Structures are given as structure tokens and as C-alpha cells.
């Protein structure tokens, strides 16, 4: 248990430059509290103490604003930055060294039974407000931009943005950070291209009109 706590603290120091001390992390980081409470709830869930596991999960939700179903499987060095509004469903599976920002949802797409939530590989980063929905697989070293909605599986080393999520980089350097201000904008690029085409058409129409008047 103490090794798990120490590893969680080291992870926060690595991922969050705002962390200044162990005491600050222990007292002030809801993501730290939520993950530790989930470890306990998940153990109870596996031992078939379902109600007690759900109560433990709800205590964590009440104090942190982070809802993690006790059935969710979470790997090592998992970090939720800020955390408010994060929701992780029952059959979600999360690998090692995964980073989630606030308001992320790992959810289902309906009332289906069985495996209905996403599986995340290792070293995945999911930006603020992103939704990853359904029984899909998000590969290793994948980065999901803020506000994206991902409903299809994503291969390793990809960067995904948009609604619905589109792969904008097929090969991402494992050392790259998820810099939201520098992510491509497929919708914006499409609008810019349409605007340029309209400008060209208007120029051609104007030229034809002038030639007709001259004749």
C-alpha cells in the first residue's frame, strides 16, 4: 500500500509542475484521493463486496467530484489532473502511465451489457472535456485533444481531435506533450479551404462579367 502511495506521489510530481510538496499533494489533490479510494473500492468489488465497493466509490465522488466505477480496471501511475467532472465507467480498462484532464468521460454508448466502455493502452493522454465512448481500443501513446469525441478505435502513436474524433497525426513522438494550442484543426482547415475556393470563384465570375460588359 505504501509503495502504491509513494508511486502515485512521484507520478504527480512528474506530471504537474505546480506540485511543490508531498504534504500539498496529500491534502490538496483530488485526483490523488480519487485514485487511492478507487484502489480500495476495486479490491472490494473483486472480492464481491459490491455494495461496500459502490459506497466507497460514492464517498470518493462526493469529496473529489470524480466518479470512477469500482469495476473499472486502472493500471499503475495513473494521474487525473484537476479532475472535476471525470467519469470512468464500469468496464473501462486503463493501462499504465495514463493522464486524464478534467471533465473527461470514459463512457458507454447505450444500455448494452458486457464490455461497453473503452480500453486505453499505456502512456495515453486525454485532454480537457474529451469523451471516449463505447467498447473501443485506444492504443499506446495516443493523445486526444480537448473537447474531442472519440467513438472509434485509435491505433498506437496517433493524435486525435474533433467531433467525431479524427486522426490528425499518425505518428507521434513519445516525448511530445499534448499542446492544445498547436493541434491541427480539421474543421478549421476545411472552412479555410472552402473560403479560398469561394474567393477564387468570385474573382472568376467578376472577370467574366467585366469581359462580357467590354464585348
C-alpha positions as CSV (number, residue, x, y, z in Angstrom):
1,X,0.0,0.0,0.0
2,X,2.7,2.5,0.9
3,X,4.6,1.6,-2.3
4,X,1.5,2.5,-4.3
5,X,1.0,5.8,-2.4
6,X,4.7,6.7,-3.0
7,X,4.4,5.8,-6.7
8,X,1.3,7.9,-7.0
9,X,3.0,10.9,-5.4
10,X,6.1,10.5,-7.7
11,X,3.7,10.5,-10.7
12,X,2.1,13.8,-9.7
13,X,5.5,15.4,-9.2
14,X,6.4,14.2,-12.7
15,X,3.2,15.3,-14.4
16,X,2.3,18.5,-12.6
17,X,4.8,21.3,-12.3
18,X,2.5,23.1,-9.8
19,X,3.1,20.4,-7.2
20,X,5.5,21.7,-4.6
21,X,5.5,19.2,-1.7
22,X,4.3,15.8,-0.6
23,X,2.0,17.4,2.0
24,X,0.4,19.6,-0.6
25,X,-0.3,16.5,-2.8
26,X,-1.7,14.5,0.1
27,X,-4.0,17.3,1.3
28,X,-5.0,19.2,-1.9
29,X,-5.0,16.9,-4.9
30,X,-8.5,15.4,-5.6
31,X,-7.0,13.2,-8.3
32,X,-4.7,11.6,-5.7
33,X,-7.6,11.0,-3.3
34,X,-9.8,9.6,-6.1
35,X,-7.3,7.1,-7.3
36,X,-6.5,5.8,-3.8
37,X,-10.1,5.4,-3.0
38,X,-10.7,3.6,-6.3
39,X,-7.9,1.1,-5.5
40,X,-9.8,0.2,-2.3
41,X,-13.2,0.1,-4.0
42,X,-11.9,-2.0,-6.8
43,X,-10.4,-4.5,-4.3
44,X,-13.8,-4.8,-2.6
45,X,-15.5,-5.1,-6.0
46,X,-13.2,-8.0,-6.9
47,X,-14.0,-9.7,-3.6
48,X,-17.7,-9.4,-4.4
49,X,-18.5,-6.8,-1.7
50,X,-20.4,-4.9,-4.4
51,X,-22.4,-2.6,-2.2
52,X,-19.5,-1.7,0.0
53,X,-17.4,-1.0,-3.1
54,X,-20.1,1.3,-4.5
55,X,-20.4,3.1,-1.2
56,X,-16.6,3.7,-1.2
57,X,-16.8,4.9,-4.8
58,X,-19.6,7.4,-3.9
59,X,-17.6,8.7,-1.0
60,X,-14.8,9.4,-3.4
61,X,-17.2,11.1,-5.8
62,X,-18.7,13.3,-3.0
63,X,-15.3,14.6,-1.9
64,X,-13.5,14.9,-5.2
65,X,-16.1,15.4,-8.0
66,X,-14.5,12.4,-9.8
67,X,-16.7,9.4,-10.5
68,X,-14.9,6.1,-11.0
69,X,-17.0,2.9,-11.0
70,X,-15.3,0.3,-8.7
71,X,-15.4,-2.2,-11.6
72,X,-13.0,-0.1,-13.7
73,X,-9.5,-1.6,-14.1
74,X,-6.8,1.0,-13.8
75,X,-3.0,0.5,-14.2
76,X,-0.1,2.0,-12.4
77,X,1.0,5.6,-12.3
78,X,-2.5,6.9,-13.3
79,X,-2.9,10.6,-12.9
80,X,-6.1,12.8,-13.1
81,X,-5.1,16.4,-13.3
82,X,-7.6,18.8,-11.6
83,X,-10.2,16.1,-12.0
84,X,-13.6,17.7,-11.5
85,X,-16.2,16.0,-13.7
86,X,-14.2,13.0,-14.7
87,X,-16.4,9.9,-15.2
88,X,-15.0,6.4,-15.8
89,X,-17.4,3.5,-16.5
90,X,-17.6,0.1,-15.0
91,X,-15.9,-1.9,-17.8
92,X,-13.3,0.7,-18.7
93,X,-9.7,-0.6,-18.7
94,X,-6.8,1.8,-18.4
95,X,-3.1,0.9,-18.9
96,X,-0.1,2.3,-17.2
97,X,1.1,5.9,-17.2
98,X,-2.2,7.4,-18.4
99,X,-3.0,11.0,-17.9
100,X,-6.6,12.5,-17.9
101,X,-7.6,16.1,-17.5
102,X,-10.8,17.5,-16.1
103,X,-14.3,16.6,-17.5
104,X,-13.1,13.6,-19.4
105,X,-15.6,10.8,-19.8
106,X,-14.8,7.2,-20.5
107,X,-18.3,6.0,-21.1
108,X,-20.7,3.8,-22.9
109,X,-22.9,4.5,-25.9
110,X,-26.2,2.9,-24.7
111,X,-27.7,0.3,-22.5
112,X,-25.8,-2.7,-23.9
113,X,-24.4,-5.3,-21.4
114,X,-20.9,-6.8,-21.2
115,X,-17.9,-4.8,-22.2
116,X,-19.2,-1.4,-23.1
117,X,-16.6,1.1,-22.1
118,X,-13.2,2.0,-23.7
119,X,-9.9,0.2,-23.2
120,X,-6.9,2.6,-23.0
121,X,-3.3,1.5,-23.7
122,X,-0.2,2.7,-21.9
123,X,1.0,6.4,-22.0
124,X,-2.3,7.7,-23.2
125,X,-3.1,11.4,-22.7
126,X,-6.7,12.6,-22.9
127,X,-7.4,16.4,-22.9
128,X,-9.9,18.5,-21.1
129,X,-13.6,17.7,-21.8
130,X,-12.8,14.8,-24.2
131,X,-15.3,11.9,-24.4
132,X,-14.2,8.4,-25.3
133,X,-17.3,6.3,-25.8
134,X,-18.1,2.6,-26.4
135,X,-16.2,-0.6,-26.4
136,X,-13.2,0.7,-28.4
137,X,-9.5,0.5,-28.0
138,X,-7.2,3.5,-27.7
139,X,-3.7,2.4,-28.5
140,X,-0.4,3.1,-26.7
141,X,1.0,6.7,-26.7
142,X,-2.3,8.1,-28.2
143,X,-3.2,11.7,-27.5
144,X,-6.7,13.0,-27.6
145,X,-7.3,16.7,-27.9
146,X,-9.5,18.8,-25.7
147,X,-13.2,18.6,-26.4
148,X,-12.9,15.7,-28.8
149,X,-15.5,12.9,-29.0
150,X,-13.9,9.5,-29.9
151,X,-16.2,6.7,-30.9
152,X,-13.8,4.5,-33.0
153,X,-10.6,2.7,-32.1
154,X,-7.4,4.6,-32.5
155,X,-4.0,2.9,-33.4
156,X,-0.8,3.4,-31.4
157,X,1.1,6.7,-31.5
158,X,-1.8,8.7,-33.0
159,X,-3.2,12.2,-32.2
160,X,-7.0,12.6,-32.4
161,X,-9.0,15.8,-32.4
162,X,-12.5,16.9,-33.3
163,X,-16.2,15.8,-33.2
164,X,-16.2,13.0,-34.1
165,X,-12.5,12.4,-33.4
166,X,-10.2,12.2,-36.4
167,X,-6.6,11.1,-36.6
168,X,-4.6,14.2,-37.4
169,X,-1.2,12.7,-36.7
170,X,-0.5,9.1,-37.4
171,X,2.9,9.0,-35.7
172,X,3.5,11.0,-32.5
173,X,6.9,11.3,-30.8
174,X,6.6,9.6,-27.4
175,X,8.2,12.6,-25.8
176,X,5.8,15.2,-27.2
177,X,3.4,16.9,-24.8
178,X,-0.3,17.4,-25.7
179,X,-0.1,21.1,-26.6
180,X,-3.7,22.1,-27.3
181,X,-2.8,25.4,-28.9
182,X,-0.7,23.6,-31.6
183,X,-3.0,20.8,-32.5
184,X,-4.4,20.7,-36.1
185,X,-8.0,21.8,-36.6
186,X,-9.5,19.7,-39.4
187,X,-12.8,21.6,-39.4
188,X,-11.0,25.0,-39.4
189,X,-8.7,23.8,-42.3
190,X,-11.8,22.7,-44.3
191,X,-13.5,26.0,-43.8
192,X,-10.4,27.9,-44.8
193,X,-10.1,25.8,-48.0
194,X,-13.8,26.4,-48.8
195,X,-13.3,30.1,-48.2
196,X,-10.3,30.2,-50.6
197,X,-12.4,28.4,-53.3
198,X,-15.3,30.8,-52.9
199,X,-12.9,33.7,-53.3
200,X,-11.4,32.2,-56.5
201,X,-14.9,31.6,-57.9
202,X,-16.0,35.1,-57.1
203,X,-12.9,36.5,-58.8
204,X,-13.5,34.4,-61.9
205,X,-17.2,35.5,-62.0
206,X,-16.2,39.1,-61.7
207,X,-13.6,38.7,-64.5
208,X,-16.2,37.1,-66.8
209,X,-18.7,39.8,-66.1
210,X,-16.2,42.5,-67.0
211,X,-15.3,40.7,-70.2
212,X,-19.0,40.5,-71.1
213,X,-19.5,44.2,-70.5
214,X,-16.5,45.0,-72.6
215,X,-17.9,43.0,-75.5
